[in-house]
Amino acid sequence: MQCKDKFLLQSTAVPSNTDVDDLPADTFNKDSGKAIDECKLRVVYISPSAQGNSEDDLGNSVRSPDANSALQRLKDERDSAVRQTQQLQQELDMLKRRKLRKGDPGFSLMFAAFVGLIGIMVGFLLNLSLSSPPAE
């Protein structure tokens, strides 16, 4: 069966955590100046008698060298994104630990000054009471 149908796969970089509904209409417009990667997939019809072939054999026989390189590039980008996400998660955890440590600084300077002032006042009062001669 002859078939000239194809699928066009397009990919481009978008900000992380972007919802599909929030993408602008011109996301895949080449005129916008964005780098857009494309891969065309041919449609192949298989007769019921050929269903005994494994999907791996079919995929390898149909894929073109361009598709293989695009697939490898996408896998590399995915691995890089996973590594970057893990690194950012570690940095976020480290920043959270630092914030928790800063939130509990121990005794504040104001508390130490207050305790010191009370100590001086108590010392002054004791000094006055012990050094004054008893009243007769």
DODRENKE-917899 format. One record per atom (N, C-alpha, C): x negated, y, z negated; residue in one letter; atom name. Coordinates in nm, 2 decimals, decimal comma. Layout:
N
R; xx; yy; zz; code; site
R; X; Y; Z; a; CA
...
This chain:
136
R; xx; yy; zz; code; site
R; -0,09; -0,12; 0,00; m; N
R; 0,00; 0,00; 0,00; m; CA
R; -0,09; 0,12; 0,00; m; C
R; -0,07; 0,21; 0,09; q; N
R; -0,15; 0,34; 0,10; q; CA
R; -0,09; 0,44; 0,01; q; C
R; -0,17; 0,51; -0,07; c; N
R; -0,12; 0,61; -0,16; c; CA
R; -0,23; 0,72; -0,16; c; C
R; -0,18; 0,84; -0,14; k; N
R; -0,27; 0,96; -0,15; k; CA
R; -0,25; 1,04; -0,27; k; C
R; -0,17; 0,99; -0,36; d; N
R; -0,14; 1,06; -0,49; d; CA
R; -0,26; 1,07; -0,57; d; C
R; -0,28; 1,18; -0,64; k; N
R; -0,39; 1,20; -0,73; k; CA
R; -0,34; 1,28; -0,86; k; C
R; -0,41; 1,26; -0,96; f; N
R; -0,39; 1,34; -1,08; f; CA
R; -0,51; 1,44; -1,10; f; C
R; -0,48; 1,56; -1,14; l; N
R; -0,58; 1,66; -1,16; l; CA
R; -0,59; 1,68; -1,31; l; C
R; -0,70; 1,64; -1,37; l; N
R; -0,73; 1,67; -1,51; l; CA
R; -0,81; 1,79; -1,52; l; C
R; -0,77; 1,89; -1,61; q; N
R; -0,85; 2,01; -1,63; q; CA
R; -0,87; 2,02; -1,78; q; C
R; -0,99; 2,07; -1,81; s; N
R; -1,03; 2,10; -1,95; s; CA
R; -1,10; 2,23; -1,95; s; C
R; -1,08; 2,30; -2,06; t; N
R; -1,15; 2,43; -2,09; t; CA
R; -1,16; 2,45; -2,24; t; C
R; -1,25; 2,53; -2,28; a; N
R; -1,27; 2,56; -2,42; a; CA
R; -1,17; 2,66; -2,47; a; C
R; -1,11; 2,62; -2,58; v; N
R; -1,01; 2,71; -2,65; v; CA
R; -1,05; 2,72; -2,80; v; C
R; -1,01; 2,82; -2,87; p; N
R; -1,04; 2,83; -3,01; p; CA
R; -0,99; 2,71; -3,09; p; C
R; -1,07; 2,67; -3,19; s; N
R; -1,03; 2,55; -3,26; s; CA
R; -0,90; 2,57; -3,34; s; C
R; -0,83; 2,47; -3,36; n; N
R; -0,70; 2,47; -3,43; n; CA
R; -0,59; 2,55; -3,35; n; C
R; -0,61; 2,56; -3,22; t; N
R; -0,51; 2,63; -3,14; t; CA
R; -0,40; 2,53; -3,10; t; C
R; -0,27; 2,57; -3,13; d; N
R; -0,16; 2,49; -3,09; d; CA
R; -0,13; 2,50; -2,94; d; C
R; -0,09; 2,40; -2,88; v; N
R; -0,06; 2,39; -2,74; v; CA
R; 0,04; 2,50; -2,70; v; C
R; 0,14; 2,52; -2,79; d; N
R; 0,24; 2,63; -2,76; d; CA
R; 0,18; 2,77; -2,76; d; C
R; 0,07; 2,79; -2,83; d; N
R; 0,01; 2,92; -2,84; d; CA
R; -0,09; 2,95; -2,72; d; C
R; -0,11; 2,86; -2,63; l; N
R; -0,20; 2,88; -2,52; l; CA
R; -0,14; 2,98; -2,42; l; C
R; -0,22; 3,08; -2,37; p; N
R; -0,16; 3,17; -2,27; p; CA
R; -0,13; 3,10; -2,14; p; C
R; -0,05; 3,15; -2,06; a; N
R; -0,01; 3,09; -1,94; a; CA
R; -0,12; 3,08; -1,84; a; C
R; -0,22; 3,16; -1,85; d; N
R; -0,34; 3,16; -1,76; d; CA
R; -0,45; 3,08; -1,81; d; C
R; -0,43; 2,99; -1,90; t; N
R; -0,54; 2,92; -1,96; t; CA
R; -0,62; 2,84; -1,86; t; C
R; -0,56; 2,78; -1,76; f; N
R; -0,63; 2,70; -1,66; f; CA
R; -0,63; 2,77; -1,52; f; C
R; -0,62; 2,91; -1,53; n; N
R; -0,63; 2,99; -1,41; n; CA
R; -0,78; 3,01; -1,38; n; C
R; -0,83; 2,97; -1,26; k; N
R; -0,97; 2,99; -1,23; k; CA
R; -1,01; 3,14; -1,21; k; C
R; -0,91; 3,22; -1,18; d; N
R; -0,94; 3,36; -1,16; d; CA
R; -0,96; 3,44; -1,29; d; C
R; -0,93; 3,38; -1,40; s; N
R; -0,95; 3,44; -1,53; s; CA
R; -1,09; 3,45; -1,57; s; C
R; -1,18; 3,38; -1,50; g; N
R; -1,32; 3,38; -1,53; g; CA
R; -1,37; 3,28; -1,63; g; C
R; -1,28; 3,19; -1,68; k; N
R; -1,31; 3,09; -1,78; k; CA
R; -1,37; 2,97; -1,70; k; C
R; -1,46; 2,90; -1,78; a; N
R; -1,51; 2,77; -1,72; a; CA
R; -1,41; 2,66; -1,73; a; C
R; -1,37; 2,61; -1,62; i; N
R; -1,27; 2,51; -1,62; i; CA
R; -1,33; 2,38; -1,55; i; C
R; -1,33; 2,27; -1,63; d; N
R; -1,38; 2,15; -1,57; d; CA
R; -1,26; 2,07; -1,51; d; C
R; -1,29; 2,01; -1,39; e; N
R; -1,18; 1,94; -1,33; e; CA
R; -1,22; 1,80; -1,29; e; C
R; -1,13; 1,70; -1,30; c; N
R; -1,16; 1,57; -1,25; c; CA
R; -1,03; 1,52; -1,18; c; C
R; -1,05; 1,47; -1,06; k; N
R; -0,93; 1,42; -0,99; k; CA
R; -0,93; 1,26; -1,00; k; C
R; -0,82; 1,21; -1,03; l; N
R; -0,80; 1,07; -1,04; l; CA
R; -0,71; 1,02; -0,93; l; C
R; -0,75; 0,92; -0,86; r; N
R; -0,67; 0,86; -0,75; r; CA
R; -0,57; 0,77; -0,82; r; C
R; -0,45; 0,76; -0,76; v; N
R; -0,35; 0,66; -0,80; v; CA
R; -0,37; 0,54; -0,72; v; C
R; -0,38; 0,43; -0,79; v; N
R; -0,40; 0,30; -0,73; v; CA
R; -0,28; 0,21; -0,77; v; C
R; -0,21; 0,15; -0,67; y; N
R; -0,10; 0,06; -0,70; y; CA
R; -0,16; -0,08; -0,70; y; C
R; -0,11; -0,16; -0,79; i; N
R; -0,16; -0,30; -0,80; i; CA
R; -0,05; -0,39; -0,79; i; C
R; -0,07; -0,49; -0,70; s; N
R; 0,04; -0,59; -0,68; s; CA
R; 0,05; -0,68; -0,81; s; C
R; 0,17; -0,74; -0,83; p; N
R; 0,18; -0,82; -0,95; p; CA
R; 0,08; -0,94; -0,95; p; C
R; 0,04; -0,98; -0,83; s; N
R; -0,06; -1,10; -0,83; s; CA
R; -0,20; -1,05; -0,88; s; C
R; -0,23; -0,92; -0,88; a; N
R; -0,36; -0,87; -0,92; a; CA
R; -0,36; -0,83; -1,06; a; C
R; -0,25; -0,86; -1,14; q; N
R; -0,25; -0,82; -1,28; q; CA
R; -0,34; -0,90; -1,36; q; C
R; -0,39; -1,01; -1,31; g; N
R; -0,49; -1,09; -1,39; g; CA
R; -0,62; -1,02; -1,42; g; C
R; -0,65; -0,92; -1,34; n; N
R; -0,78; -0,85; -1,36; n; CA
R; -0,77; -0,77; -1,49; n; C
R; -0,89; -0,76; -1,55; s; N
R; -0,89; -0,68; -1,67; s; CA
R; -0,89; -0,53; -1,64; s; C
R; -0,85; -0,45; -1,73; e; N
R; -0,85; -0,31; -1,71; e; CA
R; -0,99; -0,25; -1,69; e; C
R; -1,09; -0,31; -1,76; d; N
R; -1,22; -0,26; -1,75; d; CA
R; -1,27; -0,28; -1,61; d; C
R; -1,25; -0,40; -1,55; d; N
R; -1,29; -0,42; -1,41; d; CA
R; -1,23; -0,32; -1,32; d; C
R; -1,10; -0,30; -1,33; l; N
R; -1,03; -0,21; -1,25; l; CA
R; -1,08; -0,07; -1,26; l; C
R; -1,10; -0,02; -1,39; g; N
R; -1,15; 0,11; -1,41; g; CA
R; -1,29; 0,13; -1,35; g; C
R; -1,38; 0,03; -1,36; n; N
R; -1,51; 0,05; -1,31; n; CA
R; -1,51; 0,05; -1,15; n; C
R; -1,42; -0,03; -1,09; s; N
R; -1,42; -0,03; -0,95; s; CA
R; -1,36; 0,09; -0,89; s; C
R; -1,27; 0,16; -0,96; v; N
R; -1,20; 0,28; -0,90; v; CA
R; -1,27; 0,41; -0,93; v; C
R; -1,35; 0,41; -1,04; r; N
R; -1,41; 0,54; -1,08; r; CA
R; -1,52; 0,57; -0,98; r; C
R; -1,52; 0,70; -0,95; s; N
R; -1,63; 0,75; -0,87; s; CA
R; -1,75; 0,80; -0,96; s; C
R; -1,87; 0,82; -0,90; p; N
R; -1,98; 0,87; -0,98; p; CA
R; -1,95; 1,00; -1,04; p; C
R; -1,87; 1,09; -0,97; d; N
R; -1,84; 1,22; -1,03; d; CA
R; -1,75; 1,20; -1,16; d; C
R; -1,66; 1,10; -1,15; a; N
R; -1,57; 1,07; -1,26; a; CA
R; -1,65; 1,02; -1,38; a; C
R; -1,75; 0,93; -1,35; n; N
R; -1,83; 0,88; -1,45; n; CA
R; -1,91; 0,98; -1,52; n; C
R; -1,97; 1,08; -1,45; s; N
R; -2,05; 1,18; -1,51; s; CA
R; -1,96; 1,28; -1,59; s; C
R; -1,84; 1,31; -1,53; a; N
R; -1,75; 1,39; -1,61; a; CA
R; -1,70; 1,32; -1,74; a; C
R; -1,68; 1,19; -1,73; l; N
R; -1,64; 1,12; -1,85; l; CA
R; -1,75; 1,12; -1,95; l; C
R; -1,87; 1,10; -1,91; q; N
R; -1,98; 1,10; -2,00; q; CA
R; -2,00; 1,24; -2,06; q; C
R; -1,99; 1,34; -1,98; r; N
R; -2,00; 1,48; -2,03; r; CA
R; -1,89; 1,51; -2,14; r; C
R; -1,77; 1,46; -2,11; l; N
R; -1,66; 1,48; -2,21; l; CA
R; -1,68; 1,40; -2,34; l; C
R; -1,74; 1,28; -2,32; k; N
R; -1,77; 1,21; -2,44; k; CA
R; -1,88; 1,28; -2,52; k; C
R; -1,98; 1,33; -2,45; d; N
R; -2,09; 1,41; -2,52; d; CA
R; -2,03; 1,53; -2,59; d; C
R; -1,94; 1,60; -2,53; e; N
R; -1,88; 1,72; -2,59; e; CA
R; -1,80; 1,68; -2,71; e; C
R; -1,73; 1,57; -2,70; r; N
R; -1,65; 1,52; -2,81; r; CA
R; -1,74; 1,49; -2,93; r; C
R; -1,85; 1,42; -2,90; d; N
R; -1,94; 1,38; -3,01; d; CA
R; -2,00; 1,50; -3,07; d; C
R; -2,04; 1,60; -2,99; s; N
R; -2,09; 1,73; -3,04; s; CA
R; -1,99; 1,80; -3,13; s; C
R; -1,87; 1,80; -3,09; a; N
R; -1,76; 1,87; -3,16; a; CA
R; -1,74; 1,80; -3,30; a; C
R; -1,75; 1,66; -3,30; v; N
R; -1,73; 1,59; -3,42; v; CA
R; -1,84; 1,62; -3,52; v; C
R; -1,97; 1,62; -3,46; r; N
R; -2,08; 1,66; -3,55; r; CA
R; -2,07; 1,80; -3,61; r; C
R; -2,03; 1,89; -3,52; q; N
R; -2,01; 2,03; -3,57; q; CA
R; -1,90; 2,04; -3,67; q; C
R; -1,79; 1,97; -3,65; t; N
R; -1,69; 1,97; -3,75; t; CA
R; -1,73; 1,91; -3,89; t; C
R; -1,81; 1,81; -3,88; q; N
R; -1,87; 1,75; -4,01; q; CA
R; -1,96; 1,85; -4,07; q; C
R; -2,04; 1,91; -4,00; q; N
R; -2,14; 2,01; -4,05; q; CA
R; -2,06; 2,13; -4,12; q; C
R; -1,96; 2,18; -4,05; l; N
R; -1,88; 2,29; -4,10; l; CA
R; -1,80; 2,24; -4,23; l; C
R; -1,76; 2,12; -4,23; q; N
R; -1,69; 2,07; -4,35; q; CA
R; -1,79; 2,06; -4,47; q; C
R; -1,91; 2,02; -4,45; q; N
R; -2,01; 2,02; -4,55; q; CA
R; -2,04; 2,16; -4,60; q; C
R; -2,05; 2,26; -4,51; e; N
R; -2,08; 2,39; -4,55; e; CA
R; -1,96; 2,45; -4,63; e; C
R; -1,84; 2,42; -4,59; l; N
R; -1,72; 2,46; -4,66; l; CA
R; -1,72; 2,41; -4,80; l; C
R; -1,75; 2,28; -4,82; d; N
R; -1,75; 2,22; -4,95; d; CA
R; -1,86; 2,28; -5,04; d; C
R; -1,98; 2,31; -4,98; m; N
R; -2,08; 2,38; -5,05; m; CA
R; -2,04; 2,52; -5,10; m; C
R; -1,97; 2,59; -5,01; l; N
R; -1,92; 2,73; -5,05; l; CA
R; -1,82; 2,72; -5,16; l; C
R; -1,73; 2,62; -5,15; k; N
R; -1,63; 2,60; -5,26; k; CA
R; -1,70; 2,57; -5,39; k; C
R; -1,80; 2,49; -5,39; r; N
R; -1,87; 2,46; -5,51; r; CA
R; -1,94; 2,58; -5,57; r; C
R; -2,00; 2,67; -5,48; r; N
R; -2,06; 2,79; -5,53; r; CA
R; -1,96; 2,88; -5,59; r; C
R; -1,84; 2,89; -5,53; k; N
R; -1,74; 2,98; -5,58; k; CA
R; -1,69; 2,93; -5,71; k; C
R; -1,68; 2,80; -5,73; l; N
R; -1,64; 2,75; -5,86; l; CA
R; -1,74; 2,79; -5,97; l; C
R; -1,87; 2,78; -5,93; r; N
R; -1,98; 2,81; -6,03; r; CA
R; -1,97; 2,96; -6,06; r; C
R; -1,95; 3,05; -5,96; k; N
R; -1,94; 3,19; -5,99; k; CA
R; -1,82; 3,23; -6,07; k; C
R; -1,71; 3,15; -6,06; g; N
R; -1,59; 3,18; -6,13; g; CA
R; -1,60; 3,15; -6,28; g; C
R; -1,71; 3,07; -6,32; d; N
R; -1,73; 3,04; -6,46; d; CA
R; -1,87; 3,08; -6,50; d; C
R; -1,90; 3,21; -6,52; p; N
R; -2,04; 3,25; -6,54; p; CA
R; -2,08; 3,23; -6,68; p; C
R; -2,00; 3,18; -6,77; g; N
R; -2,04; 3,16; -6,91; g; CA
R; -2,00; 3,28; -6,99; g; C
R; -2,08; 3,33; -7,08; f; N
R; -2,05; 3,45; -7,16; f; CA
R; -2,07; 3,58; -7,07; f; C
R; -1,97; 3,66; -7,07; s; N
R; -1,98; 3,79; -6,99; s; CA
R; -2,06; 3,89; -7,07; s; C
R; -2,11; 3,98; -7,00; l; N
R; -2,20; 4,09; -7,06; l; CA
R; -2,11; 4,17; -7,16; l; C
R; -1,98; 4,19; -7,13; m; N
R; -1,89; 4,27; -7,21; m; CA
R; -1,87; 4,20; -7,35; m; C
R; -1,86; 4,06; -7,34; f; N
R; -1,84; 3,99; -7,46; f; CA
R; -1,97; 3,99; -7,55; f; C
R; -2,08; 3,98; -7,49; a; N
R; -2,21; 3,99; -7,56; a; CA
R; -2,23; 4,13; -7,63; a; C
R; -2,19; 4,24; -7,56; a; N
R; -2,20; 4,37; -7,62; a; CA
R; -2,10; 4,39; -7,73; a; C
R; -1,98; 4,33; -7,72; f; N
R; -1,88; 4,34; -7,83; f; CA
R; -1,93; 4,27; -7,95; f; C
R; -1,98; 4,15; -7,94; v; N
R; -2,04; 4,07; -8,05; v; CA
R; -2,15; 4,15; -8,11; v; C
R; -2,24; 4,20; -8,03; g; N
R; -2,36; 4,28; -8,08; g; CA
R; -2,31; 4,40; -8,16; g; C
R; -2,21; 4,47; -8,11; l; N
R; -2,16; 4,59; -8,18; l; CA
R; -2,10; 4,55; -8,32; l; C
R; -2,02; 4,45; -8,32; i; N
R; -1,97; 4,40; -8,45; i; CA
R; -2,08; 4,36; -8,55; i; C
R; -2,18; 4,30; -8,50; g; N
R; -2,30; 4,26; -8,58; g; CA
R; -2,36; 4,38; -8,64; g; C
R; -2,38; 4,48; -8,56; i; N
R; -2,45; 4,61; -8,61; i; CA
R; -2,36; 4,67; -8,72; i; C
R; -2,23; 4,68; -8,69; m; N
R; -2,14; 4,74; -8,79; m; CA
R; -2,14; 4,66; -8,92; m; C
R; -2,13; 4,53; -8,91; v; N
R; -2,13; 4,45; -9,04; v; CA
R; -2,26; 4,47; -9,11; v; C
R; -2,37; 4,47; -9,04; g; N
R; -2,50; 4,49; -9,10; g; CA
R; -2,51; 4,63; -9,17; g; C
R; -2,46; 4,73; -9,10; f; N
R; -2,46; 4,86; -9,16; f; CA
R; -2,38; 4,87; -9,28; f; C
R; -2,26; 4,81; -9,28; l; N
R; -2,17; 4,81; -9,40; l; CA
R; -2,24; 4,73; -9,52; l; C
R; -2,30; 4,62; -9,49; l; N
R; -2,37; 4,54; -9,59; l; CA
R; -2,49; 4,62; -9,65; l; C
R; -2,56; 4,69; -9,56; n; N
R; -2,67; 4,77; -9,61; n; CA
R; -2,62; 4,88; -9,70; n; C
R; -2,51; 4,95; -9,66; l; N
R; -2,46; 5,05; -9,75; l; CA
R; -2,41; 5,00; -9,88; l; C
R; -2,34; 4,88; -9,88; s; N
R; -2,29; 4,83; -10,00; s; CA
R; -2,40; 4,78; -10,10; s; C
R; -2,50; 4,73; -10,04; l; N
R; -2,61; 4,67; -10,13; l; CA
R; -2,71; 4,78; -10,17; l; C
R; -2,73; 4,88; -10,09; s; N
R; -2,83; 4,98; -10,13; s; CA
R; -2,77; 5,09; -10,22; s; C
R; -2,64; 5,11; -10,23; s; N
R; -2,59; 5,22; -10,31; s; CA
R; -2,59; 5,17; -10,46; s; C
R; -2,62; 5,27; -10,55; p; N
R; -2,63; 5,23; -10,69; p; CA
R; -2,48; 5,21; -10,74; p; C
R; -2,47; 5,12; -10,84; p; N
R; -2,34; 5,09; -10,89; p; CA
R; -2,28; 5,21; -10,96; p; C
R; -2,16; 5,24; -10,95; a; N
R; -2,09; 5,35; -11,01; a; CA
R; -2,07; 5,33; -11,15; a; C
R; -2,10; 5,43; -11,24; e; N
R; -2,08; 5,41; -11,39; e; CA
R; -1,96; 5,48; -11,44; e; C
